[in-house]
Amino acid sequence: MVVGQDFGKEADVKNARVNGENIETVSTWKQIIPMLDNLGIEPGKCFFTNFLMGVRTANSNLGPSPGLKDEKYLADCLTFFEYQVK
């Protein structure tokens, strides 16, 4: 299981829907795939998810996700994350 923080910027998610999740152009995949290759792990044998099940409306992926400020949202994300782990 490979866990990220969130789904990034809303604009990036919309772009991925239109253009597809191309591992050569999406910055997350450009970082993860070489790391897995260096570790000898096949991406097809991994389960990829994010702890926070939302996107950022801001123009930046830097820093903590705004969702971290909402306790109910965090509790809901934790419940879903626990389900995925099981």
N, C-alpha and C positions, 0 to 999 in steps of 0.2 A: 504494500500500500504506500503510495506517495501522496502526501498531504500538503496542499498549499494553503495560503491564508484566505484568499477570496478570488472572485473571478475577474478582478481588475476593473478597468474603466468601462463604462457603458458603451462608449464609442468602439472600443476594441472588440467587445462581444458582438455588437452589431456588424462590424466588419468581418468577423469570423463567420457569422451566419451567412453573409453574402458571398464571401470568398472561400469559405471552408477553413478548417483548422490545419493549415499547411505548416508542417513542422519546420519548413525552411524559412518561414516569414514571421511566425508568432514567437515573440521574444521568450515566453516561458518555455516553449518546446526547444528553442535554440539553446537554452541553458540545460534543460533536463536531459535531453537525449544524449549529448556527449558525456554527461556525468554518468548516466547509466551504462553507456558503452565502456567507459573507463573502469567501471566496477564489474563489468562482465554480466550485466543484468539485461535481459531482453525486455524492451518496453511492452511487448505483447503479453508478457507474464505479470505485468503490474496492474494494479487498480489505482487509478488517479482520481483524486477528489480534492475538495477544498473544505476547510472547517467552516468558514462563513459561506452560506448559500446565497450570496447576493453580489451585486456589482456596485462599483463606485460611480457616483454621478459627477465627481470632480474630474479635472483634466489630468490628474496625476495618480500613479500607482505607488508613489513614495510614501513612506511612513505608515503608521498603524491605520487599519481600516476604520472608517467612521462607524461601522457596525459594532465595534468593540465598546461603544458608549451606551448601548441599549441592552439592559439586563434581560428583558423578555426575549429579545431576538437571540442573544447569546444562549439562553436556556434552550430555545427551540433548535438552534444549530447544534448544540451539544447532544440533544436527544437524537437528532437525525444522524450525527456522526457516530454515536454509540451503536445505532442500528446498522450502519455501514460496516463497522468493525466486526460486529457479530456475524 
